[in-house]
Amino acid sequence: MPFDAFVTGAVETSLNTLLKDDAESQRRLGRLRGKVISVTINEFGKKLIFIFSQQIDVLAVYEGEVDCELALNLTVLPELRQQANLTQLIKADKLALEGDIQLAQQFSALLSGLKPDVEEKLSQYTGDIVAHTLVSGLKTGAQRIRQEAKRRQRDLAEVITEEWKLAPQALEIAHFADQVDDLKSDVARFEARLDQLLGRR
């Protein structure tokens, strides 16, 4: 199975499963019925086409007219679930949007309403205790991964500024700014003194 077909199939199945269990999400889907939205993930240069009817169809290639086009980085996807973030993301150049912004907002509202209860679903197969233990373990693991990523980012910043000297340190920048301010003050005093001397002649 080609990779694109695998990804679109997984996204489509996941979204439709979540929609099926939530009447409120079905109502939100109704507003998008007959619309087509494309979402480009910048890192991969891949496009996902969302076609809305009684369900959501997800395609990798679409020949027809698209009502709204979004382009964003993978890291921005979670923020897309917050409808209020859309204009901020556009202003910050984290999200490129062509077409109807109202459609993008409705799409965002649909996504924000999809809140899977993984623990509940898992408990149907494994029992409550096992499901709770697994989900808690995954959450703890994800938190550790995030903390490790932040630590590595700090370490990399330190290596770039301290060891490789590719970027100035914060103290060096502050010292340089102070020197520029001192130089401005000296020039202003010199100009005032020069004006005074010339004025006397």
TIVEX-985139 format. One record per residue (C-alpha): residue number from 1; residue in three letters; x, y, z. Coordinates in Angstrom, 1 decimal. Example, Ala and Ser with C-alpha at 12.3 -4.5 7.8 and 13.67 -1.06 7.14 Angstrom:
2
REC  resi  resn       x       y       z
REC     1   ALA    12.3    -4.5     7.8
REC     2   SER    13.7    -1.1     7.1
***
This chain:
201
REC  resi  resn       x       y       z
REC     1   MET     0.0     0.0     0.0
REC     2   PRO     1.5     3.4    -1.0
REC     3   PHE     2.3     5.7     1.9
REC     4   ASP    -0.1     8.5     0.9
REC     5   ALA    -3.0     6.0     0.8
REC     6   PHE    -2.0     4.7     4.2
REC     7   VAL    -1.9     8.2     5.8
REC     8   THR    -5.2     9.4     4.2
REC     9   GLY    -6.9     6.2     5.2
REC    10   ALA    -5.7     6.4     8.8
REC    11   VAL    -6.8    10.1     9.1
REC    12   GLU   -10.1     9.5     7.4
REC    13   THR   -10.9     6.4     9.6
REC    14   SER    -9.9     8.2    12.8
REC    15   LEU   -11.9    11.3    12.1
REC    16   ASN   -15.1     9.4    11.0
REC    17   THR   -14.9     7.1    14.1
REC    18   LEU   -14.7    10.2    16.4
REC    19   LEU   -17.5    11.9    14.5
REC    20   LYS   -19.8     8.9    14.7
REC    21   ASP   -19.7     9.0    18.5
REC    22   ASP   -20.5    12.7    18.9
REC    23   ALA   -23.9    14.3    17.9
REC    24   GLU   -22.5    17.8    18.4
REC    25   SER   -19.7    17.1    15.9
REC    26   GLN   -22.2    15.7    13.5
REC    27   ARG   -24.0    19.1    13.7
REC    28   ARG   -20.7    20.9    13.0
REC    29   LEU   -20.0    18.6    10.1
REC    30   GLY   -23.4    19.6     8.6
REC    31   ARG   -22.1    23.2     8.2
REC    32   LEU   -19.2    22.0     6.1
REC    33   ARG   -21.3    19.6     3.9
REC    34   GLY   -20.4    20.0     0.2
REC    35   LYS   -17.2    21.9     0.9
REC    36   VAL   -13.6    20.9     0.1
REC    37   ILE   -10.6    22.0     2.2
REC    38   SER    -7.0    21.3     1.4
REC    39   VAL    -4.3    21.2     4.1
REC    40   THR    -0.6    21.3     3.1
REC    41   ILE     1.9    20.1     5.7
REC    42   ASN     5.0    22.2     4.8
REC    43   GLU     7.7    19.9     6.2
REC    44   PHE     6.6    17.0     3.9
REC    45   GLY     5.2    19.1     1.1
REC    46   LYS     2.2    16.8     1.3
REC    47   LYS    -1.4    17.8     0.8
REC    48   LEU    -4.5    16.3     2.4
REC    49   ILE    -7.8    17.1     0.8
REC    50   PHE   -10.9    17.0     3.1
REC    51   ILE   -14.2    16.5     1.4
REC    52   PHE   -17.2    16.9     3.6
REC    53   SER   -20.5    15.1     3.1
REC    54   GLN   -22.3    12.8     5.7
REC    55   GLN   -18.8    11.9     6.6
REC    56   ILE   -15.2    13.1     5.9
REC    57   ASP   -13.3    11.7     2.9
REC    58   VAL    -9.6    12.4     2.9
REC    59   LEU    -7.6    12.2    -0.3
REC    60   ALA    -4.0    12.9    -1.3
REC    61   VAL    -4.9    14.1    -4.9
REC    62   TYR    -8.0    16.0    -6.0
REC    63   GLU    -8.8    17.4    -9.4
REC    64   GLY   -11.8    19.5    -8.5
REC    65   GLU   -12.2    23.0    -7.1
REC    66   VAL   -11.1    23.7    -3.5
REC    67   ASP   -13.0    26.1    -1.3
REC    68   CYS   -10.2    26.8     1.2
REC    69   GLU    -6.5    26.1     1.2
REC    70   LEU    -4.4    26.0     4.3
REC    71   ALA    -0.6    25.5     4.6
REC    72   LEU     1.1    25.0     7.9
REC    73   ASN     3.9    23.3     9.8
REC    74   LEU     3.2    20.1    11.6
REC    75   THR     3.8    21.8    15.0
REC    76   VAL     1.0    24.2    14.3
REC    77   LEU    -1.6    21.4    13.8
REC    78   PRO    -2.6    21.2    17.5
REC    79   GLU    -3.1    25.0    17.6
REC    80   LEU    -5.5    24.6    14.6
REC    81   ARG    -8.0    23.0    17.0
REC    82   GLN    -8.4    26.4    18.8
REC    83   GLN   -10.7    28.5    16.6
REC    84   ALA    -9.5    31.7    18.3
REC    85   ASN    -5.9    31.0    17.2
REC    86   LEU    -6.6    31.2    13.5
REC    87   THR    -6.1    34.9    12.9
REC    88   GLN    -3.1    35.0    15.3
REC    89   LEU    -1.5    32.1    13.4
REC    90   ILE    -2.1    33.9    10.1
REC    91   LYS    -0.6    37.2    11.5
REC    92   ALA     2.4    35.3    12.8
REC    93   ASP     3.0    33.7     9.4
REC    94   LYS     2.5    30.2    10.9
REC    95   LEU    -0.5    29.6     8.8
REC    96   ALA    -1.1    30.5     5.1
REC    97   LEU    -4.8    30.7     4.1
REC    98   GLU    -6.4    31.1     0.7
REC    99   GLY   -10.1    31.1     0.3
REC   100   ASP   -12.9    31.4     2.8
REC   101   ILE   -11.7    32.1     6.3
REC   102   GLN   -15.1    31.2     7.7
REC   103   LEU   -14.7    27.7     6.3
REC   104   ALA   -11.3    27.4     8.0
REC   105   GLN   -13.0    28.5    11.3
REC   106   GLN   -15.7    25.9    10.9
REC   107   PHE   -13.1    23.3    10.1
REC   108   SER   -11.2    24.4    13.3
REC   109   ALA   -14.4    24.2    15.3
REC   110   LEU   -15.1    20.7    14.0
REC   111   LEU   -11.5    19.6    15.0
REC   112   SER   -11.8    21.2    18.4
REC   113   GLY   -15.0    19.2    19.1
REC   114   LEU   -13.3    15.9    18.4
REC   115   LYS   -12.0    14.9    21.8
REC   116   PRO   -11.3    11.2    21.8
REC   117   ASP   -11.6     9.4    25.1
REC   118   VAL    -8.9     6.9    24.5
REC   119   GLU    -9.1     5.4    28.0
REC   120   GLU   -12.8     4.7    27.6
REC   121   LYS   -12.3     3.0    24.2
REC   122   LEU    -9.4     1.0    25.5
REC   123   SER   -11.2    -0.1    28.6
REC   124   GLN   -13.8    -1.9    26.4
REC   125   TYR   -11.0    -4.3    25.3
REC   126   THR    -8.6    -4.4    28.3
REC   127   GLY   -10.6    -3.4    31.4
REC   128   ASP   -10.6    -0.2    33.4
REC   129   ILE    -7.3    -0.8    35.3
REC   130   VAL    -5.2    -1.8    32.4
REC   131   ALA    -6.6     1.1    30.2
REC   132   HIS    -5.9     3.6    32.9
REC   133   THR    -2.4     2.3    33.5
REC   134   LEU    -1.6     2.4    29.8
REC   135   VAL    -3.0     5.9    29.2
REC   136   SER    -1.3     7.3    32.3
REC   137   GLY     2.0     5.7    31.2
REC   138   LEU     1.7     7.2    27.7
REC   139   LYS     1.0    10.6    29.1
REC   140   THR     4.0    10.4    31.5
REC   141   GLY     6.2     9.2    28.6
REC   142   ALA     5.0    12.1    26.3
REC   143   GLN     5.7    14.6    29.1
REC   144   ARG     9.2    13.2    29.6
REC   145   ILE     9.8    13.4    25.8
REC   146   ARG     8.7    17.0    25.8
REC   147   GLN    11.0    17.8    28.8
REC   148   GLU    13.9    16.1    27.1
REC   149   ALA    13.3    18.0    23.8
REC   150   LYS    13.4    21.3    25.7
REC   151   ARG    16.5    20.3    27.6
REC   152   ARG    18.3    19.4    24.3
REC   153   GLN    17.1    22.7    22.8
REC   154   ARG    18.7    24.5    25.7
REC   155   ASP    21.9    22.5    25.4
REC   156   LEU    22.1    23.2    21.6
REC   157   ALA    21.6    26.9    22.2
REC   158   GLU    24.4    26.8    24.8
REC   159   VAL    26.8    24.9    22.4
REC   160   ILE    26.1    27.4    19.7
REC   161   THR    26.8    30.4    21.9
REC   162   GLU    29.4    29.1    24.3
REC   163   GLU    31.5    26.5    22.4
REC   164   TRP    31.1    27.2    18.7
REC   165   LYS    30.7    31.0    19.2
REC   166   LEU    28.3    31.1    16.2
REC   167   ALA    25.9    33.5    18.0
REC   168   PRO    26.6    36.1    20.7
REC   169   GLN    25.5    35.4    24.3
REC   170   ALA    22.8    37.5    25.9
REC   171   LEU    25.4    39.3    28.1
REC   172   GLU    27.6    40.1    25.1
REC   173   ILE    24.6    41.6    23.3
REC   174   ALA    23.6    43.7    26.4
REC   175   HIS    27.3    44.9    26.7
REC   176   PHE    27.4    45.9    23.1
REC   177   ALA    24.1    47.8    23.4
REC   178   ASP    25.5    49.6    26.5
REC   179   GLN    28.6    50.5    24.5
REC   180   VAL    26.5    51.9    21.7
REC   181   ASP    24.5    53.9    24.2
REC   182   ASP    27.7    55.3    25.7
REC   183   LEU    29.0    56.2    22.3
REC   184   LYS    25.7    58.0    21.5
REC   185   SER    26.1    60.0    24.7
REC   186   ASP    29.7    60.9    23.9
REC   187   VAL    28.8    62.0    20.4
REC   188   ALA    25.9    64.1    21.7
REC   189   ARG    28.3    65.8    24.3
REC   190   PHE    30.9    66.3    21.6
REC   191   GLU    28.4    68.0    19.3
REC   192   ALA    27.1    70.2    22.1
REC   193   ARG    30.7    71.2    23.0
REC   194   LEU    31.5    71.8    19.3
REC   195   ASP    28.4    74.0    18.9
REC   196   GLN    29.4    75.9    22.0
REC   197   LEU    32.9    76.5    20.7
REC   198   LEU    31.7    77.6    17.3
REC   199   GLY    29.1    79.8    18.8
REC   200   ARG    31.7    81.7    20.8
REC   201   ARG    33.7    82.5    17.7
***
